[in-house]
Amino acid sequence: MTKHQKRLSAPTSWPVERKGETFTVKASGGPHGDDGVPLVVVLRDVLGYVDSTKEAKYAANDRGVLVNGDAVTDVSRPIGMFDILSFPEREEHYRVFPDEGGRLGLTGISAADAGSKLGKIVDKTTVSGGEVQLNLHDGANILVEADDYAAGDSVVVDNETNEIVAHFEYGEGALVTAVDGAHAGEIGTVDSIEVTPGSSQNNVNVESEDGDFETVEEYVVVIDENFVEGGDEE
């Protein structure tokens, strides 16, 4: 199997130039599915910390790159929405956030905020023993005893303990951001949810200071004010 990905056919979320070189690095298997961006692309094309895959491997092998609190040595490891990137030597921390056009972008955050990650609940199942398993947007799973959660809600998960430290309910009045589609990166408050019969996506009407917009339910993620502001950077 090839280790390269043609730039022209790369997912639109990948922050790479489409012209110039033909190929870029292909993401390895892991979270975020096909939308996951290889770590080396983030280090090279977004942050400009390295000039080559070789330099990226050196930085990673030196435990200089943390993703969601864990040291990562595989530079093709997929990076996706709401992941936390930390660089201990630089004392820098970033949250992956949607940029205009749905491309991956980074927001600087504090060391305290880097200790947890936001996840959207895409569905939930009951497992043996009666516990409820929450399935998150990036493929992560969390077991909870109390069934106080619903698909569409968001949770903040501590990177070290894997425990839920905050819960944001989805519904009218919720603060959301669009992570895909024509309004990716826009933030606003849910005004109304139009339930569509059958298997089609529900439509969500969002009020925003920059102009109201409509998108499908799949594209919205509930956040809070502190998340928008990126925390108090040190």
N, CA, C and O of each residue as an XYZ file, in Angstrom:
936
protein
N       0.841     -1.196      0.000
C       0.000      0.000      0.000
C       0.882      1.254      0.000
O       1.855      1.334      0.750
N       0.541      2.218     -0.834
C       1.340      3.430     -0.937
C       1.296      4.251      0.348
O       0.293      4.268      1.061
N       2.410      4.934      0.626
C       2.500      5.791      1.805
C       2.256      7.253      1.440
O       2.456      8.152      2.258
N       1.819      7.478      0.191
C       1.633      8.848     -0.257
C       0.197      9.107     -0.680
O      -0.546      8.190     -1.028
N      -0.166     10.357     -0.641
C      -1.505     10.816     -0.985
C      -1.371     11.952     -1.998
O      -0.619     12.901     -1.775
N      -2.106     11.855     -3.120
C      -2.070     12.940     -4.090
C      -2.706     14.180     -3.486
O      -3.774     14.108     -2.877
N      -2.042     15.323     -3.658
C      -2.531     16.557     -3.058
C      -3.894     16.963     -3.619
O      -4.754     17.439     -2.878
N      -4.091     16.777     -4.908
C      -5.337     17.205     -5.529
C      -6.531     16.421     -5.010
O      -7.644     16.946     -4.974
N      -6.317     15.166     -4.605
C      -7.427     14.337     -4.141
C      -7.489     14.239     -2.621
O      -8.293     13.477     -2.086
N      -6.649     15.003     -1.917
C      -6.678     14.990     -0.450
C      -7.988     15.600      0.029
O      -8.540     16.470     -0.646
N      -8.505     15.159      1.193
C      -9.744     15.746      1.741
C      -9.633     17.259      1.854
O      -8.545     17.791      2.069
N     -10.751     17.947      1.709
C     -10.734     19.416      1.757
C     -10.296     19.947      3.116
O      -9.888     21.103      3.228
N     -10.378     19.110      4.152
C      -9.966     19.542      5.484
C      -8.445     19.627      5.618
O      -7.943     20.233      6.565
N      -7.709     19.026      4.683
C      -6.247     19.024      4.774
C      -5.685     20.389      4.372
O      -6.000     20.881      3.288
N      -4.874     21.002      5.207
C      -4.314     22.330      4.912
C      -3.053     22.229      4.073
O      -1.974     22.608      4.528
N      -3.177     21.721      2.850
C      -2.023     21.583      1.965
C      -2.290     22.319      0.663
O      -3.436     22.446      0.234
N      -1.221     22.803      0.037
C      -1.340     23.442     -1.267
C      -1.648     22.383     -2.316
O      -1.028     21.319     -2.327
N      -2.598     22.665     -3.194
C      -3.004     21.682     -4.199
C      -2.083     21.700     -5.412
O      -1.996     20.715     -6.145
N      -1.398     22.816     -5.623
C      -0.509     22.928     -6.767
C       0.933     22.722     -6.311
O       1.215     22.668     -5.114
N       1.836     22.607     -7.276
C       3.239     22.400     -6.923
C       3.544     20.916     -6.918
O       3.399     20.251     -7.943
N       3.966     20.387     -5.775
C       4.287     18.971     -5.675
C       3.032     18.112     -5.821
O       1.932     18.517     -5.444
N       3.228     16.912     -6.382
C       2.096     16.027     -6.665
C       1.587     15.316     -5.430
O       0.378     15.166     -5.254
N       2.504     14.871     -4.563
C       2.117     14.027     -3.442
C       2.374     14.695     -2.096
O       3.178     15.619     -1.978
N       1.669     14.201     -1.096
C       1.937     14.535      0.293
C       1.856     13.238      1.087
O       1.581     12.185      0.512
N       2.088     13.292      2.388
C       2.085     12.092      3.219
C       0.656     11.592      3.422
O      -0.277     12.383      3.567
N       0.502     10.285      3.430
C      -0.804      9.676      3.671
C      -0.968      9.384      5.152
O      -0.028      8.932      5.805
N      -2.157      9.639      5.688
C      -2.410      9.376      7.109
C      -2.459      7.883      7.373
O      -2.964      7.117      6.553
N      -1.929      7.469      8.526
C      -2.003      6.073      8.920
C      -3.379      5.795      9.502
O      -4.180      6.715      9.665
N      -3.662      4.541      9.816
C      -4.942      4.203     10.410
C      -5.052      4.811     11.796
O      -4.055      4.929     12.507
N      -6.257      5.196     12.181
C      -6.426      5.796     13.497
C      -7.707      6.590     13.580
O      -8.630      6.367     12.796
N      -7.776      7.519     14.525
C      -9.002      8.292     14.738
C      -9.317      9.240     13.586
O      -8.450      9.540     12.766
N     -10.546      9.705     13.529
C     -11.021     10.748     12.616
C     -11.288     10.258     11.201
O     -11.694     11.054     10.355
N     -11.076      8.985     10.912
C     -11.402      8.468      9.593
C     -10.614      9.132      8.478
O      -9.445      9.476      8.651
N     -11.264      9.309      7.327
C     -10.581      9.864      6.158
C     -10.227     11.337      6.321
O      -9.376     11.844      5.589
N     -10.854     12.033      7.256
C     -10.592     13.458      7.440
C      -9.353     13.727      8.295
O      -8.911     14.871      8.402
N      -8.794     12.683      8.904
C      -7.615     12.868      9.740
C      -6.418     13.344      8.923
O      -6.111     12.782      7.872
N      -5.750     14.376      9.410
C      -4.599     14.964      8.727
C      -3.317     14.415      9.354
O      -3.190     14.446     10.578
N      -2.365     13.916      8.566
C      -1.124     13.389      9.140
C      -0.419     14.445      9.994
O      -0.368     15.618      9.627
N       0.120     14.018     11.131
C       0.797     14.927     12.042
C       1.892     15.721     11.336
O       2.067     16.908     11.609
N       2.620     15.088     10.445
C       3.711     15.782      9.767
C       3.204     16.964      8.949
O       3.903     17.969      8.818
N       2.000     16.855      8.397
C       1.421     17.968      7.640
C       1.152     19.154      8.567
O       1.369     20.305      8.187
N       0.684     18.874      9.771
C       0.444     19.943     10.740
C       1.752     20.613     11.132
O       1.840     21.840     11.183
N       2.767     19.804     11.409
C       4.061     20.345     11.837
C       4.732     21.152     10.731
O       5.355     22.181     10.993
N       4.600     20.681      9.504
C       5.302     21.311      8.378
C       4.498     22.416      7.713
O       5.003     23.523      7.526
N       3.250     22.127      7.354
C       2.473     23.055      6.530
C       1.653     24.062      7.326
O       1.331     25.138      6.821
N       1.312     23.720      8.572
C       0.498     24.639      9.379
C       1.376     25.453     10.324
O       1.310     26.683     10.337
N       2.199     24.762     11.116
C       3.013     25.443     12.112
C       4.377     25.879     11.602
O       4.961     26.825     12.131
N       4.893     25.200     10.581
C       6.208     25.547     10.049
C       7.347     25.183     10.990
O       8.416     25.789     10.934
N       7.123     24.183     11.867
C       8.149     23.791     12.827
C       9.225     22.919     12.197
O      10.352     22.872     12.690
N       8.891     22.230     11.115
C       9.853     21.363     10.427
C       9.764     21.619      8.930
O       8.783     22.172      8.432
N      10.807     21.207      8.230
C      10.846     21.362      6.775
C      10.685     20.046      6.039
O      10.495     20.031      4.823
N      10.759     18.948      6.764
C      10.715     17.641      6.103
C      10.156     16.582      7.050
O      10.043     16.792      8.257
N       9.811     15.442      6.461
C       9.339     14.317      7.269
C      10.437     13.839      8.211
O      10.157     13.436      9.340
N      11.685     13.881      7.751
C      12.810     13.455      8.581
C      12.903     14.306      9.850
O      13.107     13.772     10.940
N      12.757     15.609      9.713
C      12.807     16.496     10.873
C      11.616     16.231     11.803
O      11.752     16.281     13.026
N      10.454     15.951     11.213
C       9.270     15.660     12.021
C       9.480     14.388     12.840
O       9.111     14.331     14.013
N      10.072     13.371     12.219
C      10.335     12.121     12.930
C      11.308     12.354     14.079
O      11.141     11.777     15.154
N      12.311     13.181     13.871
C      13.277     13.474     14.927
C      12.590     14.134     16.124
O      12.841     13.769     17.272
N      11.720     15.108     15.843
C      11.010     15.805     16.918
C      10.085     14.858     17.663
O       9.985     14.914     18.889
N       9.409     13.991     16.923
C       8.469     13.063     17.547
C       9.199     12.003     18.366
O       8.762     11.669     19.468
N      10.296     11.472     17.849
C      11.043     10.442     18.567
C      11.682     10.979     19.835
O      12.023     10.214     20.738
N      11.845     12.293     19.904
C      12.412     12.931     21.087
C      11.317     13.299     22.093
O      11.554     14.056     23.035
N      10.099     12.748     21.877
C       8.932     13.005     22.733
C       8.621     14.499     22.812
O       8.202     15.018     23.847
N       8.842     15.166     21.687
C       8.600     16.598     21.657
C       7.210     16.993     21.217
O       6.876     18.177     21.186
N       6.382     15.991     20.868
C       5.030     16.272     20.385
C       4.029     15.423     21.169
O       4.133     14.197     21.195
N       3.066     16.079     21.801
C       2.014     15.377     22.523
C       0.680     15.606     21.822
O       0.361     16.730     21.435
N      -0.087     14.553     21.664
C      -1.442     14.654     21.124
C      -2.397     14.137     22.186
O      -2.352     12.965     22.559
N      -3.254     15.013     22.664
C      -4.195     14.679     23.736
C      -3.478     14.125     24.964
O      -3.963     13.207     25.626
N      -2.317     14.701     25.251
C      -1.563     14.341     26.447
C      -0.602     13.194     26.291
O       0.176     12.926     27.206
N      -0.621     12.496     25.155
C       0.256     11.348     24.935
C       1.338     11.677     23.907
O       1.070     12.322     22.893
N       2.568     11.223     24.184
C       3.655     11.417     23.232
C       3.376     10.585     21.984
O       2.968      9.427     22.080
N       3.596     11.177     20.820
C       3.332     10.507     19.549
C       4.630     10.387     18.759
O       5.337     11.377     18.567
N       4.942      9.183     18.303
C       6.149      8.967     17.505
C       5.842      8.712     16.035
O       6.728      8.819     15.187
N       4.596      8.375     15.731
C       4.180      8.128     14.343
C       3.758      9.454     13.708
O       2.692      9.979     14.029
N       4.585      9.999     12.811
C       4.291     11.314     12.238
C       3.171     11.266     11.204
O       2.723     12.311     10.733
N       2.717     10.074     10.846
C       1.563      9.975      9.947
C       0.270      9.764     10.733
O      -0.786      9.542     10.141
N       0.348      9.833     12.057
C      -0.826      9.676     12.923
C      -1.859     10.736     12.572
O      -1.512     11.913     12.483
N      -3.129     10.352     12.368
C      -4.146     11.332     11.970
C      -4.461     12.330     13.088
O      -4.639     11.949     14.245
N      -4.525     13.594     12.725
C      -4.926     14.662     13.629
C      -6.249     15.212     13.117
O      -6.415     15.432     11.918
N      -7.190     15.432     14.033
C      -8.502     15.884     13.585
C      -9.154     16.854     14.541
O      -8.541     17.317     15.503
N     -10.401     17.150     14.260
C     -11.137     18.184     14.967
C     -11.132     17.987     16.483
O     -11.461     16.913     16.986
N     -10.750     19.052     17.201
C     -10.738     19.153     18.655
C      -9.585     18.422     19.340
O      -9.512     18.409     20.569
N      -8.682     17.812     18.567
C      -7.477     17.250     19.175
C      -6.675     18.361     19.836
O      -6.777     19.526     19.451
N      -5.876     17.993     20.836
C      -5.012     18.931     21.538
C      -3.562     18.605     21.213
O      -3.110     17.487     21.462
N      -2.830     19.563     20.661
C      -1.412     19.401     20.355
C      -0.589     20.226     21.345
O      -0.848     21.413     21.548
N       0.406     19.580     21.955
C       1.264     20.268     22.917
C       2.721     20.048     22.556
O       3.112     18.975     22.096
N       3.520     21.091     22.773
C       4.959     21.040     22.509
C       5.666     21.485     23.785
O       5.870     22.680     23.997
N       6.045     20.520     24.644
C       6.586     20.834     25.967
C       7.761     21.796     25.967
O       7.797     22.722     26.777
N       8.729     21.594     25.069
C       9.908     22.456     25.069
C       9.558     23.890     24.718
O      10.172     24.826     25.230
N       8.587     24.066     23.858
C       8.155     25.405     23.448
C       7.127     25.989     24.414
O       6.837     27.184     24.370
N       6.579     25.147     25.283
C       5.497     25.549     26.180
C       4.334     26.131     25.382
O       3.761     27.161     25.738
N       4.004     25.439     24.288
C       2.910     25.852     23.413
C       1.857     24.753     23.335
O       2.172     23.563     23.327
N       0.603     25.181     23.277
C      -0.512     24.238     23.227
C      -1.550     24.761     22.227
O      -1.817     25.962     22.161
N      -2.123     23.848     21.462
C      -3.097     24.232     20.443
C      -4.285     23.275     20.451
O      -4.149     22.085     20.739
N      -5.453     23.830     20.127
C      -6.646     23.025     19.902
C      -6.975     23.069     18.417
O      -6.981     24.139     17.808
N      -7.248     21.910     17.840
C      -7.653     21.851     16.431
C      -9.079     22.368     16.319
O      -9.984     21.883     16.998
N      -9.265     23.357     15.454
C     -10.553     24.020     15.328
C     -10.822     24.264     13.847
O      -9.876     24.489     13.092
N     -12.071     24.228     13.408
C     -12.348     24.426     11.984
C     -12.005     25.832     11.517
O     -12.349     26.818     12.169
N     -11.330     25.909     10.392
C     -11.015     27.181      9.774
C     -12.012     27.421      8.648
O     -12.870     26.579      8.385
N     -11.902     28.561      7.987
C     -12.808     28.852      6.873
C     -12.693     27.772      5.804
O     -11.593     27.335      5.465
N     -13.823     27.351      5.285
C     -13.832     26.328      4.255
C     -13.702     24.927      4.799
O     -13.602     23.971      4.030
N     -13.702     24.785      6.135
C     -13.621     23.458      6.730
C     -12.222     22.914      6.867
O     -12.043     21.761      7.259
N     -11.208     23.733      6.548
C      -9.839     23.253      6.670
C      -9.408     23.258      8.132
O      -9.900     24.042      8.943
N      -8.489     22.372      8.442
C      -7.994     22.276      9.808
C      -7.244     23.534     10.185
O      -6.394     24.013      9.435
N      -7.570     24.075     11.374
C      -6.868     25.235     11.889
C      -6.496     25.000     13.342
O      -6.998     24.065     13.967
N      -5.635     25.824     13.878
C      -5.173     25.673     15.251
C      -5.441     26.937     16.051
O      -5.224     28.049     15.572
N      -5.919     26.748     17.288
C      -6.162     27.858     18.198
C      -5.259     27.694     19.414
O      -5.277     26.644     20.057
N      -4.469     28.716     19.740
C      -3.601     28.654     20.900
C      -4.405     28.625     22.188
O      -5.362     29.385     22.337
N      -4.027     27.750     23.131
C      -4.724     27.620     24.404
C      -3.703     27.545     25.538
O      -2.503     27.425     25.294
N      -4.181     27.616     26.765
C      -3.310     27.551     27.936
C      -2.968     26.101     28.263
O      -3.598     25.170     27.762
N      -1.954     25.929     29.118
C      -1.567     24.591     29.551
C      -2.711     23.911     30.294
O      -2.904     22.702     30.163
N      -3.471     24.677     31.073
C      -4.598     24.109     31.813
C      -5.667     23.580     30.868
O      -6.214     22.498     31.081
N      -5.962     24.350     29.823
C      -6.987     23.925     28.866
C      -6.522     22.744     28.027
O      -7.345     22.010     27.480
N      -5.207     22.554     27.921
C      -4.663     21.453     27.123
C      -4.835     20.106     27.805
O      -4.546     19.066     27.213
N      -5.307     20.119     29.057
C      -5.466     18.869     29.792
C      -6.737     18.114     29.493
O      -6.945     17.025     30.029
N      -7.606     18.667     28.642
C      -8.866     17.995     28.324
C      -9.253     18.277     26.878
O      -8.754     19.213     26.254
N     -10.153     17.448     26.364
C     -10.534     17.544     24.954
C     -12.047     17.461     24.798
O     -12.718     16.716     25.512
N     -12.574     18.240     23.851
C     -14.001     18.224     23.547
C     -14.328     17.068     22.611
O     -13.558     16.756     21.703
N     -15.474     16.437     22.838
C     -15.932     15.376     21.954
C     -17.429     15.467     21.726
O     -18.186     15.734     22.659
N     -17.856     15.249     20.502
C     -19.290     15.239     20.189
C     -19.788     13.800     20.258
O     -19.176     12.898     19.686
N     -20.900     13.589     20.959
C     -21.499     12.258     21.040
C     -22.275     12.002     19.746
O     -23.232     12.710     19.432
N     -21.848     10.982     19.004
C     -22.541     10.669     17.747
C     -23.617      9.612     17.959
O     -24.614      9.589     17.237
N     -23.422      8.735     18.946
C     -24.459      7.786     19.343
C     -24.050      7.130     20.654
O     -22.950      7.369     21.152
N     -24.922      6.309     21.213
C     -24.612      5.619     22.459
C     -25.238      4.237     22.437
O     -26.253      4.012     21.779
N     -24.622      3.312     23.164
C     -25.107      1.944     23.216
C     -25.024      1.441     24.659
O     -24.230      1.938     25.458
N     -25.852      0.456     24.974
C     -25.808     -0.177     26.290
C     -24.954     -1.436     26.191
O     -25.188     -2.282     25.328
N     -23.965     -1.559     27.072
C     -23.066     -2.700     27.043
C     -23.372     -3.625     28.210
O     -24.201     -3.307     29.062
N     -22.701     -4.770     28.245
C     -22.931     -5.738     29.313
C     -22.662     -5.107     30.675
O     -21.684     -4.379     30.848
N     -23.527     -5.388     31.630
C     -23.398     -4.799     32.947
C     -24.293     -3.598     33.136
O     -24.398     -3.054     34.235
N     -24.952     -3.178     32.035
C     -25.888     -2.072     32.123
C     -25.286     -0.698     31.955
O     -25.999      0.304     32.006
N     -23.969     -0.636     31.752
C     -23.347      0.665     31.544
C     -23.648      1.184     30.140
O     -23.936      0.414     29.223
N     -23.575      2.485     29.996
C     -23.825      3.120     28.706
C     -22.488      3.539     28.091
O     -21.644      4.143     28.753
N     -22.320      3.213     26.839
C     -21.103      3.596     26.118
C     -21.404      4.761     25.192
O     -22.257      4.666     24.310
N     -20.690      5.869     25.404
C     -20.818      7.024     24.524
C     -19.789      6.909     23.418
O     -18.603      6.716     23.687
N     -20.229      7.023     22.185
C     -19.337      6.947     21.032
C     -19.135      8.356     20.489
O     -20.092      9.018     20.087
N     -17.882      8.810     20.480
C     -17.579     10.185     20.113
C     -17.179     10.319     18.646
O     -16.935      9.328     17.959
N     -17.117     11.560     18.187
C     -16.900     11.851     16.765
C     -15.584     11.316     16.223
O     -15.472     11.032     15.030
N     -14.580     11.177     17.099
C     -13.263     10.739     16.627
C     -13.033      9.248     16.794
O     -11.922      8.762     16.577
N     -14.077      8.514     17.178
C     -13.963      7.075     17.351
C     -13.714      6.646     18.784
O     -13.729      5.451     19.078
N     -13.482      7.600     19.689
C     -13.260      7.270     21.097
C     -14.566      6.831     21.749
O     -15.651      7.248     21.344
N     -14.442      5.976     22.772
C     -15.603      5.483     23.509
C     -15.423      5.747     24.996
O     -14.315      5.629     25.519
N     -16.507      6.106     25.683
C     -16.464      6.358     27.121
C     -17.633      5.646     27.786
O     -18.774      5.754     27.336
N     -17.343      4.918     28.863
C     -18.388      4.247     29.624
C     -18.874      5.155     30.744
O     -18.070      5.741     31.469
N     -20.190      5.271     30.882
C     -20.782      6.092     31.940
C     -21.866      5.275     32.640
O     -22.502      4.417     32.028
N     -22.067      5.550     33.919
C     -23.088      4.841     34.676
C     -24.453      5.509     34.537
O     -25.468      4.838     34.352
N     -24.464      6.836     34.628
C     -25.730      7.573     34.527
C     -26.005      7.926     33.070
O     -25.149      8.484     32.385
N     -27.203      7.596     32.604
C     -27.563      7.859     31.210
C     -28.155      9.262     31.086
O     -29.346      9.429     30.822
N     -27.305     10.259     31.282
C     -27.746     11.658     31.220
C     -27.357     12.317     29.905
O     -27.424     13.540     29.782
N     -26.952     11.523     28.928
C     -26.391     12.068     27.701
C     -27.225     11.663     26.494
O     -27.910     10.640     26.508
N     -27.155     12.486     25.445
C     -27.898     12.204     24.222
C     -26.997     12.463     23.018
O     -26.056     13.253     23.091
N     -27.294     11.795     21.923
C     -26.561     12.036     20.690
C     -26.695     13.508     20.307
O     -27.790     14.069     20.353
N     -25.589     14.123     19.933
C     -25.588     15.545     19.611
C     -25.027     16.390     20.736
O     -24.559     17.503     20.498
N     -25.067     15.872     21.980
C     -24.441     16.575     23.095
C     -22.925     16.563     22.921
O     -22.385     15.781     22.139
N     -22.250     17.435     23.653
C     -20.791     17.427     23.685
C     -20.320     17.191     25.109
O     -20.986     17.581     26.068
N     -19.171     16.552     25.237
C     -18.562     16.334     26.548
C     -17.105     16.772     26.484
O     -16.474     16.725     25.428
N     -16.579     17.197     27.630
C     -15.159     17.501     27.750
C     -14.552     16.387     28.577
O     -14.999     16.109     29.690
N     -13.515     15.742     28.018
C     -12.921     14.560     28.630
C     -11.502     14.868     29.080
O     -10.699     15.395     28.311
N     -11.195     14.533     30.338
C      -9.844     14.716     30.867
C      -8.889     13.757     30.164
O      -9.151     12.556     30.105
N      -7.788     14.276     29.632
C      -6.860     13.448     28.872
C      -6.170     12.392     29.719
O      -5.810     11.329     29.213
N      -5.984     12.673     30.999
C      -5.257     11.739     31.864
C      -6.155     10.665     32.444
O      -5.786      9.491     32.458
N      -7.329     11.049     32.922
C      -8.217     10.092     33.594
C      -9.291      9.518     32.678
O      -9.923      8.516     33.010
N      -9.498     10.149     31.531
C     -10.560      9.776     30.593
C     -11.948      9.940     31.209
O     -12.900      9.286     30.781
N     -12.064     10.808     32.209
C     -13.341     11.077     32.834
C     -13.967     12.347     32.253
O     -13.261     13.267     31.839
N     -15.292     12.382     32.227
C     -16.011     13.553     31.721
C     -15.993     14.648     32.783
O     -16.391     14.427     33.926
N     -15.528     15.824     32.392
C     -15.447     16.943     33.338
C     -16.444     18.049     33.006
O     -16.630     18.969     33.802
N     -17.088     17.972     31.844
C     -18.125     18.946     31.479
C     -19.051     18.325     30.443
O     -18.650     17.450     29.676
N     -20.290     18.789     30.433
C     -21.315     18.248     29.536
C     -22.147     19.400     28.987
O     -22.726     20.170     29.753
N     -22.209     19.521     27.650
C     -22.986     20.581     27.005
C     -24.113     19.937     26.195
O     -23.858     19.150     25.283
N     -25.352     20.273     26.532
C     -26.493     19.658     25.870
C     -26.804     20.339     24.537
O     -26.688     21.556     24.389
N     -27.200     19.513     23.580
C     -27.583     20.010     22.256
C     -29.074     20.325     22.244
O     -29.889     19.540     22.730
N     -29.421     21.476     21.687
C     -30.824     21.862     21.586
C     -30.924     23.346     21.312
O     -29.907     24.023     21.164
N     -32.129     23.852     21.243
C     -32.329     25.280     21.001
C     -31.669     26.096     22.112
O     -31.804     25.770     23.292
N     -30.961     27.149     21.733
C     -30.256     27.983     22.694
C     -28.815     27.573     22.924
O     -28.065     28.304     23.571
N     -28.406     26.409     22.404
C     -27.038     25.938     22.601
C     -26.068     26.719     21.715
O     -26.392     27.063     20.579
N     -24.879     26.994     22.247
C     -23.825     27.631     21.468
C     -23.123     26.549     20.661
O     -22.683     25.541     21.214
N     -23.019     26.759     19.351
C     -22.455     25.721     18.485
C     -21.467     26.334     17.500
O     -21.456     27.542     17.263
N     -20.648     25.469     16.941
C     -19.812     25.838     15.809
C     -20.061     24.847     14.694
O     -20.320     23.672     14.954
N     -19.988     25.303     13.458
C     -20.082     24.405     12.310
C     -18.679     23.907     11.978
O     -17.737     24.697     11.917
N     -18.539     22.625     11.768
C     -17.217     22.050     11.519
C     -17.043     21.581     10.080
O     -15.967     21.111      9.709
N     -18.072     21.701      9.281
C     -17.993     21.275      7.877
C     -19.039     22.055      7.094
O     -19.877     22.750      7.669
N     -18.975     21.928      5.784
C     -19.941     22.607      4.939
C     -19.567     24.054      4.658
O     -18.470     24.501      4.989
N     -20.486     24.772      4.048
C     -20.228     26.150      3.618
C     -19.993     27.091      4.788
O     -19.384     28.146      4.611
N     -20.462     26.733      5.986
C     -20.353     27.630      7.142
C     -19.340     27.135      8.176
O     -19.383     27.541      9.337
N     -18.443     26.271      7.757
C     -17.435     25.737      8.667
C     -16.653     26.870      9.335
O     -16.225     27.817      8.675
N     -16.475     26.761     10.638
C     -15.748     27.767     11.393
C     -16.628     28.848     11.979
O     -16.173     29.607     12.835
N     -17.884     28.945     11.543
C     -18.794     29.964     12.070
C     -19.396     29.502     13.398
O     -19.608     28.310     13.621
N     -19.662     30.467     14.266
C     -20.160     30.184     15.612
C     -21.449     30.957     15.853
O     -21.577     32.108     15.436
N     -22.395     30.327     16.522
C     -23.645     31.006     16.829
C     -24.493     30.186     17.777
O     -24.035     29.179     18.316
N     -25.732     30.616     17.982
C     -26.660     29.961     18.897
C     -27.783     29.298     18.104
O     -28.331     29.892     17.175
N     -28.117     28.082     18.472
C     -29.180     27.363     17.777
C     -30.513     28.071     17.999
O     -30.967     28.220     19.134
N     -31.130     28.502     16.908
C     -32.428     29.160     16.979
C     -33.553     28.135     16.880
O     -34.524     28.186     17.635
N     -33.407     27.202     15.934
C     -34.434     26.170     15.772
C     -33.837     24.962     15.070
O     -32.834     25.058     14.364
N     -34.488     23.814     15.286
C     -34.072     22.563     14.654
C     -35.253     22.036     13.855
O     -36.316     21.764     14.414
N     -35.072     21.894     12.571
C     -36.126     21.408     11.696
C     -35.956     19.905     11.501
O     -35.033     19.459     10.818
N     -36.854     19.128     12.107
C     -36.790     17.675     12.013
C     -37.272     17.228     10.636
O     -38.384     17.552     10.220
N     -36.429     16.488      9.944
C     -36.754     16.021      8.606
C     -37.193     14.562      8.669
O     -36.454     13.728      9.192
N     -38.373     14.232      8.151
C     -38.847     12.842      8.176
C     -37.909     11.933      7.372
O     -37.253     12.373      6.427
N     -37.863     10.677      7.764
C     -37.055      9.712      7.029
C     -35.600      9.740      7.454
O     -35.272     10.076      8.592
N     -34.739      9.381      6.524
C     -33.324      9.240      6.833
C     -32.519     10.508      6.542
O     -31.306     10.522      6.752
N     -33.164     11.566      6.067
C     -32.448     12.801      5.754
C     -32.016     13.516      7.027
O     -32.623     13.340      8.083
N     -30.977     14.315      6.923
C     -30.448     15.061      8.058
C     -31.415     16.162      8.497
O     -32.055     16.806      7.665
N     -31.513     16.368      9.810
C     -32.262     17.520     10.312
C     -31.500     18.797      9.977
O     -30.270     18.795      9.930
N     -32.227     19.882      9.746
C     -31.611     21.173      9.483
C     -31.572     22.003     10.758
O     -32.501     21.967     11.565
N     -30.489     22.748     10.930
C     -30.311     23.568     12.125
C     -30.162     25.021     11.711
O     -29.302     25.353     10.895
N     -30.994     25.887     12.271
C     -30.911     27.323     12.021
C     -30.136     27.966     13.166
O     -30.490     27.816     14.336
N     -29.079     28.681     12.810
C     -28.172     29.236     13.805
C     -28.131     30.754     13.705
O     -27.958     31.310     12.620
N     -28.292     31.418     14.841
C     -28.180     32.874     14.909
C     -26.731     33.246     15.208
O     -26.130     32.728     16.149
N     -26.178     34.148     14.399
C     -24.783     34.536     14.575
C     -24.635     36.041     14.417
O     -25.372     36.661     13.650
N     -23.691     36.629     15.135
C     -23.445     38.067     15.015
C     -22.973     38.429     13.613
O     -23.160     39.560     13.163
N     -22.362     37.474     12.926
C     -21.848     37.719     11.578
C     -22.854     37.353     10.498
O     -22.530     37.389      9.310
N     -24.079     36.999     10.901
C     -25.103     36.627      9.933
C     -25.637     35.243     10.215
O     -24.862     34.302     10.385
N     -26.950     35.103     10.269
C     -27.560     33.807     10.545
C     -27.255     32.833      9.405
O     -27.042     33.233      8.260
N     -27.242     31.541      9.753
C     -27.003     30.549      8.715
C     -27.741     29.260      9.034
O     -28.186     29.042     10.160
N     -27.860     28.418      8.030
C     -28.525     27.124      8.164
C     -27.563     26.036      7.726
O     -26.865     26.186      6.723
N     -27.523     24.948      8.470
C     -26.668     23.826      8.112
C     -27.331     22.540      8.584
O     -28.408     22.578      9.179
N     -26.701     21.412      8.324
C     -27.284     20.132      8.749
C     -26.754     19.770     10.131
O     -25.682     20.216     10.543
N     -27.518     18.964     10.826
C     -27.221     18.620     12.212
C     -25.843     17.977     12.368
O     -25.153     18.199     13.364
N     -25.458     17.192     11.391
C     -24.166     16.491     11.454
C     -22.996     17.459     11.584
O     -21.965     17.123     12.167
N     -23.162     18.670     11.035
C     -22.051     19.619     10.975
C     -21.919     20.510     12.207
O     -20.943     21.255     12.305
N     -22.858     20.465     13.148
C     -22.770     21.367     14.298
C     -22.277     20.630     15.539
O     -22.622     19.473     15.776
N     -21.467     21.329     16.319
C     -20.941     20.784     17.573
C     -21.173     21.809     18.669
O     -20.884     22.993     18.493
N     -21.700     21.349     19.811
C     -21.968     22.242     20.935
C     -20.659     22.575     21.647
O     -19.850     21.692     21.930
N     -20.464     23.867     21.931
C     -19.275     24.332     22.642
C     -19.732     25.283     23.757
O     -20.930     25.417     24.007
N     -18.769     25.947     24.429
C     -19.149     26.983     25.391
C     -18.261     28.204     25.185
O     -17.325     28.171     24.387
N     -18.556     29.277     25.904
C     -17.855     30.548     25.689
C     -16.357     30.430     25.916
O     -15.570     30.998     25.159
N     -15.954     29.703     26.945
C     -14.530     29.542     27.229
C     -13.821     28.824     26.089
O     -12.670     29.119     25.766
N     -14.534     27.876     25.490
C     -13.950     27.140     24.371
C     -13.702     28.073     23.190
O     -12.672     27.978     22.523
N     -14.627     28.955     22.939
C     -14.494     29.903     21.819
C     -13.302     30.812     22.026
O     -12.540     31.078     21.097
N     -13.147     31.288     23.256
C     -12.079     32.223     23.527
C     -10.713     31.562     23.629
O      -9.684     32.235     23.677
N     -10.719     30.216     23.662
C      -9.462     29.491     23.668
C      -8.772     29.480     25.014
O      -7.607     29.092     25.105
N      -9.470     29.899     26.072
C      -8.858     29.897     27.389
C      -7.908     31.038     27.570
O      -7.640     31.781     26.626
N      -7.396     31.193     28.756
C      -6.444     32.258     29.052
C      -5.043     31.747     28.835
O      -4.525     30.975     29.642
N      -4.435     32.166     27.764
C      -3.093     31.693     27.449
C      -2.091     32.248     28.453
O      -2.210     33.371     28.944
N      -1.102     31.409     28.733
C      -0.091     31.808     29.682
C       0.956     32.690     29.009
O       1.903     33.130     29.661
